[in-house]
Amino acid sequence: MKVLLTGATGFIGSRLRQALLDAGHSVVAVSRHAPTAPQPPRLQWLALDFARALTPAQWLPYLQGVDAVVNAVGIFREAGSQTFEALHHRAPVALFQACAQAGVRRVVQISALGVAAGTTAYQRSKHAADEALRALPLDATVVQPSLVFGEDGPSARFFLTLSSLPLLALPRGGPLQPVHVDDAVAALAALLQAPAAAWAGRRVALVGPQPLSLTQYLQALRAAQGLPRAPVLSVPGPLAAWGARIAGRLGSSLLDEDSWHMLQQGNAAPADDITRLLGRPPRPAQAFIPRARADAARAQARLAWTLWLLRLSLALVWLITAAVSYGLYPVQQSYELLARTGVPPALQPLMLYGAATFDLALGVLTLWPLRPRARRWLWGTQAALIGFYTVLITWRLPEFWLHPYGPLTKNLPILAALALLAALEPRGSQATETR
């Protein structure tokens, strides 16, 4: 079977691509950028910007000889031309209409559970494409995953980080029914290989074995990481909504007002369909992480929030230093220290308040959601500034090395912390296609 797969580099799409190849099928993999490395003989890459392929005519040339189509494109947040309306609705509908014209009857649309009752732009755009597909004369199936867990997935990393905290501060939310990505992909592969029309016109829920509250889900992830149960602090809904709103405006890739609404809504469904496709029940949340991976998963989850603690502590160093320089410390004594380093009196106010303003900017930027490359520059700038201060004070005020409070020796762990932050910054760009 020859399958055209959109979103082939995404979280679900990349795994489904490999599963189809392993099963002996040929795959036409659609993504915005085709890889340049040599590819398996049954894999053909098609570089196509999904957001611009909005008419059936643009898709028809690529459907020759294709037996089935799977749309696995999905985004959590809009960016430029990559909008919900374009990626979730207009482009998929154009593809589905092209399938009807080209005689490609088998079509699988990967949607999301609960979109029919949803109110967010994400849900409305998904639901619009689902309904358009179901109205066409095709052997079409709308697959609706709940939360999909995979250790390298963005939502899984988010929930693993939350679950590893010593205290779970959580709002109330609707039921969740998370499914492991391997089960979801296996079910999709089985669906494609099912007899013709066996699942035509159906909505198929890809869910875990049972609904869970958010607290139960996080406690299950703790168990999977080998952690004991954690105490839970209930967070009022309005406070959680306010936090989600702020996180969204700061550029959080997952947490914003829409994701908060979807969390409140919840999504759950019977597991009958996925059980039938798999030939067994889907794995429960406490089995999402293999025992051999538990230590590594726990370390990675804890690292995520401890790095934020490290960033917060660094930000406080710069912000408090700025406040002290602005006048909490006697200004005249600051001028005396500057004089001892060789700064003439006429330049002392400029140096003092200029340095304080620069420290303030570094503190704010340390907490700001910059891109990884910008953050690497930020850590390097901070290290260079601390190094400059250390060398200058060593030259002009060497007695500070022997100060009982260690104002210079404390620079050493700060430099090590900055090196750690720089080393752990991701190097690749974040993919737009998330499924």
Kinemage of the C-alpha trace (Angstrom):
@kinemage 1
@onewidth
@group {chain A} dominant
@subgroup {mainchain}
@vectorlist {calphas} color= white
{ca met a 1} P 0.000 0.000 0.000
{ca lys a 2} L 1.194 3.501 -0.847
{ca val a 3} L 0.307 6.069 1.817
{ca leu a 4} L 0.563 9.843 1.577
{ca leu a 5} L 1.299 11.078 5.087
{ca thr a 6} L 1.151 14.752 6.005
{ca gly a 7} L 2.855 15.994 9.152
{ca ala a 8} L 5.431 13.279 8.578
{ca thr a 9} L 8.065 14.931 10.776
{ca gly a 10} L 5.734 15.572 13.705
{ca phe a 11} L 5.354 13.784 17.004
{ca ile a 12} L 2.838 11.194 15.793
{ca gly a 13} L 3.578 11.475 12.078
{ca ser a 14} L 7.254 10.560 12.361
{ca arg a 15} L 6.435 7.410 14.300
{ca leu a 16} L 3.619 6.442 11.972
{ca arg a 17} L 5.927 6.954 8.995
{ca gln a 18} L 8.402 4.466 10.430
{ca ala a 19} L 5.669 2.007 11.429
{ca leu a 20} L 4.288 1.984 7.890
{ca leu a 21} L 7.745 1.432 6.415
{ca asp a 22} L 8.395 -1.381 8.885
{ca ala a 23} L 5.122 -2.995 7.796
{ca gly a 24} L 6.291 -2.986 4.170
{ca his a 25} L 4.259 -0.049 2.876
{ca ser a 26} L 5.469 2.820 0.706
{ca val a 27} L 5.173 6.323 2.139
{ca val a 28} L 4.981 9.735 0.504
{ca ala a 29} L 6.016 11.901 3.448
{ca val a 30} L 4.840 15.510 3.312
{ca ser a 31} L 6.594 18.196 5.336
{ca arg a 32} L 7.689 21.776 4.875
{ca his a 33} L 11.319 20.748 4.498
{ca ala a 34} L 12.495 17.466 3.002
{ca pro a 35} L 15.630 15.913 4.531
{ca thr a 36} L 18.770 15.869 2.421
{ca ala a 37} L 20.184 12.608 3.804
{ca pro a 38} L 19.690 9.366 1.844
{ca gln a 39} L 16.281 7.785 2.483
{ca pro a 40} L 14.912 4.217 2.353
{ca pro a 41} L 13.772 3.124 -1.114
{ca arg a 42} L 10.069 3.014 -0.167
{ca leu a 43} L 10.116 6.519 1.307
{ca gln a 44} L 9.525 9.558 -0.889
{ca trp a 45} L 9.670 13.063 0.569
{ca leu a 46} L 7.479 15.891 -0.642
{ca ala a 47} L 8.476 19.391 0.479
{ca leu a 48} L 5.223 21.321 0.696
{ca asp a 49} L 4.071 24.137 2.940
{ca phe a 50} L 0.743 22.866 4.212
{ca ala a 51} L -0.426 26.404 4.985
{ca arg a 52} L -0.178 27.304 1.282
{ca ala a 53} L -1.671 24.132 -0.209
{ca leu a 54} L -5.247 25.361 0.043
{ca thr a 55} L -6.830 24.117 -3.198
{ca pro a 56} L -7.510 20.581 -4.466
{ca ala a 57} L -5.555 21.343 -7.643
{ca gln a 58} L -2.375 21.732 -5.607
{ca trp a 59} L -2.773 18.223 -4.189
{ca leu a 60} L -3.924 16.277 -7.246
{ca pro a 61} L -0.451 15.772 -8.808
{ca tyr a 62} L 0.779 14.074 -5.640
{ca leu a 63} L -2.081 11.589 -5.345
{ca gln a 64} L -1.264 9.492 -8.400
{ca gly a 65} L -0.803 5.883 -7.347
{ca val a 66} L -1.659 6.654 -3.720
{ca asp a 67} L -3.894 4.137 -1.936
{ca ala a 68} L -4.503 5.974 1.338
{ca val a 69} L -3.983 9.387 2.904
{ca val a 70} L -3.298 10.197 6.550
{ca asn a 71} L -3.419 13.790 7.758
{ca ala a 72} L -1.251 14.088 10.862
{ca val a 73} L -0.669 17.847 10.813
{ca gly a 74} L -1.445 19.727 13.989
{ca ile a 75} L -0.179 22.753 15.882
{ca phe a 76} L -0.710 23.875 19.462
{ca arg a 77} L -0.118 27.553 18.782
{ca glu a 78} L -0.366 29.793 15.743
{ca ala a 79} L 2.733 31.466 14.311
{ca gly a 80} L 2.674 33.679 11.236
{ca ser a 81} L 1.061 31.877 8.310
{ca gln a 82} L 0.847 28.682 10.357
{ca thr a 83} L -2.691 29.311 11.588
{ca phe a 84} L -5.334 26.928 12.883
{ca glu a 85} L -7.653 27.880 10.033
{ca ala a 86} L -5.037 27.139 7.375
{ca leu a 87} L -3.388 24.047 8.858
{ca his a 88} L -6.344 22.391 10.560
{ca his a 89} L -9.191 23.332 8.228
{ca arg a 90} L -8.523 24.783 4.776
{ca ala a 91} L -5.497 22.692 3.757
{ca pro a 92} L -6.931 19.371 4.999
{ca val a 93} L -10.273 20.026 3.296
{ca ala a 94} L -8.460 20.801 0.034
{ca leu a 95} L -6.566 17.517 0.396
{ca phe a 96} L -9.748 15.571 1.168
{ca gln a 97} L -11.524 17.065 -1.844
{ca ala a 98} L -8.554 16.161 -4.023
{ca cys a 99} L -8.774 12.579 -2.728
{ca ala a 100} L -12.426 12.427 -3.788
{ca gln a 101} L -11.514 13.734 -7.246
{ca ala a 102} L -8.527 11.401 -7.653
{ca gly a 103} L -10.316 8.292 -6.422
{ca val a 104} L -8.207 7.864 -3.281
{ca arg a 105} L -10.926 6.525 -1.025
{ca arg a 106} L -9.094 5.595 2.179
{ca val a 107} L -8.515 8.743 4.261
{ca val a 108} L -7.629 9.009 7.946
{ca gln a 109} L -7.864 12.369 9.681
{ca ile a 110} L -6.038 12.680 13.005
{ca ser a 111} L -8.164 15.116 14.957
{ca ala a 112} L -8.514 15.415 18.735
{ca leu a 113} L -10.914 14.119 21.332
{ca gly a 114} L -13.630 16.530 22.400
{ca val a 115} L -13.403 18.967 19.485
{ca ala a 116} L -17.109 18.685 18.659
{ca ala a 117} L -18.007 20.328 21.966
{ca gly a 118} L -15.006 22.639 22.033
{ca thr a 119} L -14.978 26.421 21.920
{ca thr a 120} L -11.315 27.220 21.237
{ca ala a 121} L -9.946 28.098 17.808
{ca tyr a 122} L -7.912 24.888 17.883
{ca gln a 123} L -10.994 22.758 18.481
{ca arg a 124} L -13.235 24.603 16.022
{ca ser a 125} L -10.711 24.287 13.199
{ca lys a 126} L -10.215 20.573 13.815
{ca his a 127} L -13.943 19.930 14.005
{ca ala a 128} L -14.598 21.835 10.779
{ca ala a 129} L -12.172 19.589 8.887
{ca asp a 130} L -13.635 16.472 10.515
{ca glu a 131} L -17.144 17.339 9.370
{ca ala a 132} L -15.999 18.269 5.861
{ca leu a 133} L -14.293 14.891 5.510
{ca arg a 134} L -17.299 12.952 6.763
{ca ala a 135} L -19.477 14.680 4.159
{ca leu a 136} L -17.365 13.419 1.239
{ca pro a 137} L -17.925 10.067 -0.541
{ca leu a 138} L -14.791 8.497 0.928
{ca asp a 139} L -13.798 5.553 3.101
{ca ala a 140} L -12.914 8.081 5.772
{ca thr a 141} L -12.185 7.744 9.470
{ca val a 142} L -11.720 10.552 11.974
{ca val a 143} L -9.286 9.489 14.669
{ca gln a 144} L -9.560 11.412 17.927
{ca pro a 145} L -6.646 10.985 20.330
{ca ser a 146} L -6.796 12.146 23.901
{ca leu a 147} L -3.555 13.425 25.447
{ca val a 148} L -0.798 11.473 23.715
{ca phe a 149} L 2.182 10.544 25.868
{ca gly a 150} L 5.683 10.073 24.528
{ca glu a 151} L 8.738 11.004 26.558
{ca asp a 152} L 9.983 13.348 23.836
{ca gly a 153} L 6.580 14.945 23.259
{ca pro a 154} L 5.977 18.521 24.462
{ca ser a 155} L 2.880 17.725 26.514
{ca ala a 156} L 4.528 14.667 28.067
{ca arg a 157} L 7.580 16.696 29.084
{ca phe a 158} L 5.277 19.293 30.599
{ca phe a 159} L 3.295 16.771 32.646
{ca leu a 160} L 6.398 14.802 33.639
{ca thr a 161} L 7.944 18.005 34.954
{ca leu a 162} L 4.795 18.841 36.914
{ca ser a 163} L 4.572 15.329 38.293
{ca ser a 164} L 8.155 15.361 39.588
{ca leu a 165} L 7.623 18.428 41.785
{ca pro a 166} L 7.652 17.710 45.525
{ca leu a 167} L 4.223 19.374 45.839
{ca leu a 168} L 1.474 19.126 43.216
{ca ala a 169} L -0.323 22.481 43.121
{ca leu a 170} L -3.221 21.741 40.783
{ca pro a 171} L -6.547 23.205 39.710
{ca arg a 172} L -9.589 21.071 39.156
{ca gly a 173} L -10.149 19.926 35.609
{ca gly a 174} L -12.188 17.579 33.514
{ca pro a 175} L -11.306 13.911 33.086
{ca leu a 176} L -8.310 12.946 30.971
{ca gln a 177} L -7.662 9.632 29.261
{ca pro a 178} L -4.040 9.777 28.103
{ca val a 179} L -2.811 7.234 25.586
{ca his a 180} L 0.759 6.173 24.909
{ca val a 181} L 2.063 7.249 21.506
{ca asp a 182} L 3.141 3.699 20.651
{ca asp a 183} L -0.416 2.475 21.216
{ca ala a 184} L -1.812 5.358 19.171
{ca val a 185} L 0.535 4.627 16.261
{ca ala a 186} L -0.123 0.887 16.393
{ca ala a 187} L -3.862 1.577 16.293
{ca leu a 188} L -3.442 3.918 13.310
{ca ala a 189} L -1.391 1.327 11.438
{ca ala a 190} L -4.015 -1.334 12.162
{ca leu a 191} L -6.751 1.017 10.990
{ca leu a 192} L -5.016 1.558 7.657
{ca gln a 193} L -4.608 -2.174 7.148
{ca ala a 194} L -8.203 -3.024 8.086
{ca pro a 195} L -10.574 -4.265 5.360
{ca ala a 196} L -12.091 -1.583 3.142
{ca ala a 197} L -14.978 0.334 4.712
{ca ala a 198} L -14.537 -1.461 8.057
{ca trp a 199} L -14.159 1.880 9.826
{ca ala a 200} L -15.745 4.159 7.225
{ca gly a 201} L -17.597 7.151 8.619
{ca arg a 202} L -16.484 6.382 12.152
{ca arg a 203} L -15.002 8.551 14.846
{ca val a 204} L -12.369 6.448 16.592
{ca ala a 205} L -11.213 7.507 20.043
{ca leu a 206} L -7.570 6.777 20.809
{ca val a 207} L -7.579 6.770 24.593
{ca gly a 208} L -6.103 5.032 27.582
{ca pro a 209} L -7.962 2.322 29.475
{ca gln a 210} L -9.814 4.645 31.858
{ca pro a 211} L -10.471 8.322 32.611
{ca leu a 212} L -8.221 10.005 35.163
{ca ser a 213} L -8.333 13.294 36.978
{ca leu a 214} L -5.305 15.536 36.533
{ca thr a 215} L -4.164 14.578 40.022
{ca gln a 216} L -4.496 10.867 39.267
{ca tyr a 217} L -2.587 11.282 36.011
{ca leu a 218} L 0.324 13.071 37.651
{ca gln a 219} L 0.441 10.578 40.512
{ca ala a 220} L 0.523 7.771 37.925
{ca leu a 221} L 3.440 9.464 36.170
{ca arg a 222} L 5.206 9.745 39.520
{ca ala a 223} L 4.753 6.013 40.012
{ca ala a 224} L 6.133 5.384 36.518
{ca gln a 225} L 9.226 7.410 37.456
{ca gly a 226} L 9.691 5.485 40.686
{ca leu a 227} L 8.560 8.380 42.877
{ca pro a 228} L 6.230 8.121 45.881
{ca arg a 229} L 2.886 9.877 45.945
{ca ala a 230} L 3.148 13.633 46.418
{ca pro a 231} L 0.968 15.898 48.552
{ca val a 232} L -1.574 17.908 46.558
{ca leu a 233} L -2.489 21.560 47.001
{ca ser a 234} L -5.718 22.676 45.347
{ca val a 235} L -5.319 25.845 43.262
{ca pro a 236} L -8.422 28.033 42.781
{ca gly a 237} L -9.680 28.055 39.205
{ca pro a 238} L -9.471 31.855 38.726
{ca leu a 239} L -5.846 31.840 39.876
{ca ala a 240} L -4.998 29.005 37.475
{ca ala a 241} L -6.775 30.820 34.632
{ca trp a 242} L -4.815 33.992 35.382
{ca gly a 243} L -1.560 32.027 35.365
{ca ala a 244} L -2.447 30.415 32.037
{ca arg a 245} L -3.233 33.829 30.562
{ca ile a 246} L 0.117 35.221 31.683
{ca ala a 247} L 1.992 32.143 30.441
{ca gly a 248} L 0.327 32.467 27.053
{ca arg a 249} L 1.335 36.097 26.708
{ca leu a 250} L 4.889 35.225 27.668
{ca gly a 251} L 5.042 32.726 24.820
{ca ser a 252} L 4.535 29.388 26.563
{ca ser a 253} L 4.216 26.713 23.880
{ca leu a 254} L 1.641 24.704 25.830
{ca leu a 255} L 0.022 26.652 28.625
{ca asp a 256} L -2.325 29.457 27.617
{ca glu a 257} L -5.998 30.368 27.907
{ca asp a 258} L -7.082 27.863 25.256
{ca ser a 259} L -5.186 24.944 26.763
{ca trp a 260} L -6.605 25.882 30.160
{ca his a 261} L -10.145 25.795 28.741
{ca met a 262} L -9.479 22.401 27.160
{ca leu a 263} L -8.070 21.105 30.430
{ca gln a 264} L -11.188 22.297 32.219
{ca gln a 265} L -13.379 20.669 29.591
{ca gly a 266} L -11.491 17.385 29.773
{ca asn a 267} L -11.837 14.566 27.286
{ca ala a 268} L -12.685 10.939 27.812
{ca ala a 269} L -14.303 8.166 25.790
{ca pro a 270} L -14.780 4.390 25.837
{ca ala a 271} L -11.627 2.456 24.979
{ca asp a 272} L -13.493 -0.151 22.918
{ca asp a 273} L -12.235 0.968 19.494
{ca ile a 274} L -8.558 1.189 20.376
{ca thr a 275} L -8.779 -2.128 22.209
{ca arg a 276} L -10.254 -3.713 19.085
{ca leu a 277} L -7.557 -2.226 16.859
{ca leu a 278} L -4.715 -3.242 19.167
{ca gly a 279} L -6.132 -6.634 20.037
{ca arg a 280} L -5.505 -5.769 23.692
{ca pro a 281} L -6.293 -2.959 26.134
{ca pro a 282} L -4.111 0.159 25.828
{ca arg a 283} L -1.440 0.496 28.478
{ca pro a 284} L -2.285 2.473 31.643
{ca ala a 285} L -0.499 5.693 32.566
{ca gln a 286} L 1.592 4.062 35.277
{ca ala a 287} L 3.118 1.848 32.565
{ca phe a 288} L 3.969 4.699 30.188
{ca ile a 289} L 7.645 4.648 31.172
{ca pro a 290} L 9.564 1.349 31.035
{ca arg a 291} L 11.328 0.451 34.269
{ca ala a 292} L 14.686 0.689 32.540
{ca arg a 293} L 13.889 4.319 31.655
{ca ala a 294} L 12.461 5.377 35.019
{ca asp a 295} L 15.691 6.804 36.457
{ca ala a 296} L 16.498 8.767 33.302
{ca ala a 297} L 12.937 10.078 32.969
{ca arg a 298} L 12.904 11.165 36.605
{ca ala a 299} L 16.251 12.938 36.263
{ca gln a 300} L 15.153 14.744 33.107
{ca ala a 301} L 11.842 15.813 34.646
{ca arg a 302} L 13.518 17.150 37.764
{ca leu a 303} L 16.159 18.899 35.699
{ca ala a 304} L 13.460 20.867 33.876
{ca trp a 305} L 12.159 22.599 36.990
{ca thr a 306} L 15.503 22.840 38.773
{ca leu a 307} L 16.846 24.719 35.750
{ca trp a 308} L 14.001 27.179 36.201
{ca leu a 309} L 14.970 27.536 39.858
{ca leu a 310} L 18.510 28.201 38.713
{ca arg a 311} L 17.307 30.854 36.267
{ca leu a 312} L 15.184 32.452 38.972
{ca ser a 313} L 18.123 32.582 41.379
{ca leu a 314} L 20.343 34.149 38.699
{ca ala a 315} L 17.655 36.694 37.894
{ca leu a 316} L 17.413 37.619 41.567
{ca val a 317} L 21.188 38.096 41.723
{ca trp a 318} L 21.026 40.658 38.907
{ca leu a 319} L 17.825 42.332 40.093
{ca ile a 320} L 18.976 42.665 43.700
{ca thr a 321} L 22.371 43.908 42.539
{ca ala a 322} L 20.598 46.550 40.457
{ca ala a 323} L 18.434 47.631 43.402
{ca val a 324} L 21.465 47.837 45.676
{ca ser a 325} L 23.358 49.912 43.115
{ca tyr a 326} L 20.409 52.247 42.579
{ca gly a 327} L 20.637 53.360 46.196
{ca leu a 328} L 19.944 50.626 48.743
{ca tyr a 329} L 23.671 50.654 49.368
{ca pro a 330} L 24.994 54.132 50.263
{ca val a 331} L 25.774 55.841 46.979
{ca gln a 332} L 28.810 57.632 48.349
{ca gln a 333} L 30.389 54.349 49.379
{ca ser a 334} L 29.697 52.989 45.895
{ca tyr a 335} L 31.518 55.997 44.447
{ca glu a 336} L 34.459 55.310 46.759
{ca leu a 337} L 34.707 51.741 45.486
{ca leu a 338} L 34.571 52.971 41.892
{ca ala a 339} L 37.316 55.474 42.650
{ca arg a 340} L 39.515 52.680 43.974
{ca thr a 341} L 39.074 50.842 40.667
{ca gly a 342} L 40.297 53.906 38.773
{ca val a 343} L 37.000 55.512 37.682
{ca pro a 344} L 37.282 59.341 37.748
{ca pro a 345} L 34.648 61.265 39.761
{ca ala a 346} L 32.993 62.713 36.652
{ca leu a 347} L 32.207 59.242 35.340
{ca gln a 348} L 31.209 57.613 38.603
{ca pro a 349} L 27.435 58.377 38.394
{ca leu a 350} L 27.336 57.136 34.798
{ca met a 351} L 29.207 53.962 35.683
{ca leu a 352} L 27.132 53.279 38.792
{ca tyr a 353} L 23.689 53.827 37.325
{ca gly a 354} L 24.637 52.514 33.898
{ca ala a 355} L 25.861 49.268 35.433
{ca ala a 356} L 22.736 49.087 37.608
{ca thr a 357} L 20.506 49.484 34.551
{ca phe a 358} L 22.451 46.812 32.695
{ca asp a 359} L 22.107 44.481 35.688
{ca leu a 360} L 18.363 45.165 35.735
{ca ala a 361} L 18.093 44.295 32.040
{ca leu a 362} L 20.022 41.055 32.550
{ca gly a 363} L 17.715 40.082 35.401
{ca val a 364} L 14.582 40.677 33.341
{ca leu a 365} L 15.966 38.877 30.285
{ca thr a 366} L 16.943 35.880 32.414
{ca leu a 367} L 13.241 35.272 33.086
{ca trp a 368} L 11.975 36.342 29.662
{ca pro a 369} L 10.968 33.534 27.212
{ca leu a 370} L 13.760 34.106 24.711
{ca arg a 371} L 14.623 31.746 21.894
{ca pro a 372} L 17.395 29.225 22.690
{ca arg a 373} L 19.971 31.017 20.553
{ca ala a 374} L 19.226 34.337 22.261
{ca arg a 375} L 19.467 32.671 25.658
{ca arg a 376} L 22.893 31.269 24.792
{ca trp a 377} L 24.016 34.811 23.996
{ca leu a 378} L 22.496 35.962 27.286
{ca trp a 379} L 24.366 33.353 29.340
{ca gly a 380} L 27.575 34.230 27.496
{ca thr a 381} L 27.068 37.941 28.149
{ca gln a 382} L 26.504 37.327 31.843
{ca ala a 383} L 29.584 35.125 32.069
{ca ala a 384} L 31.695 37.728 30.267
{ca leu a 385} L 30.459 40.497 32.563
{ca ile a 386} L 31.101 38.462 35.702
{ca gly a 387} L 34.523 37.545 34.365
{ca phe a 388} L 35.282 41.216 33.691
{ca tyr a 389} L 34.169 42.234 37.184
{ca thr a 390} L 36.240 39.440 38.708
{ca val a 391} L 39.406 40.392 36.823
{ca leu a 392} L 38.976 44.110 37.535
{ca ile a 393} L 38.362 43.608 41.246
{ca thr a 394} L 41.233 41.120 41.465
{ca trp a 395} L 43.508 43.765 39.963
{ca arg a 396} L 42.312 46.823 41.855
{ca leu a 397} L 40.728 45.365 45.013
{ca pro a 398} L 42.458 42.005 45.587
{ca glu a 399} L 41.541 42.001 49.274
{ca phe a 400} L 37.987 41.018 48.295
{ca trp a 401} L 39.276 37.492 47.646
{ca leu a 402} L 39.882 37.279 51.392
{ca his a 403} L 36.577 38.856 52.399
{ca pro a 404} L 34.714 36.571 54.853
{ca tyr a 405} L 31.484 36.821 52.795
{ca gly a 406} L 33.273 35.655 49.642
{ca pro a 407} L 32.001 38.249 47.119
{ca leu a 408} L 34.462 37.006 44.485
{ca thr a 409} L 34.597 33.293 45.266
{ca lys a 410} L 30.817 33.146 44.795
{ca asn a 411} L 31.373 34.088 41.174
{ca leu a 412} L 32.872 30.665 40.534
{ca pro a 413} L 29.649 28.624 41.034
{ca ile a 414} L 27.700 31.310 39.165
{ca leu a 415} L 30.020 30.918 36.174
{ca ala a 416} L 29.584 27.145 36.383
{ca ala a 417} L 25.795 27.594 36.480
{ca leu a 418} L 25.913 29.805 33.388
{ca ala a 419} L 28.032 27.216 31.587
{ca leu a 420} L 25.459 24.555 32.478
{ca leu a 421} L 22.555 26.658 31.212
{ca ala a 422} L 24.356 27.367 27.944
{ca ala a 423} L 25.272 23.716 27.438
{ca leu a 424} L 21.685 22.551 27.965
{ca glu a 425} L 20.061 24.996 25.552
{ca pro a 426} L 18.498 23.139 22.598
{ca arg a 427} L 20.222 23.616 19.273
{ca gly a 428} L 17.418 22.739 16.870
{ca ser a 429} L 14.429 24.887 15.951
{ca gln a 430} L 11.068 23.939 17.362
{ca ala a 431} L 8.930 22.149 14.797
{ca thr a 432} L 5.648 23.652 13.772
{ca glu a 433} L 4.078 20.301 12.927
{ca thr a 434} L 3.502 18.803 16.336
{ca arg a 435} L 1.636 15.623 15.518
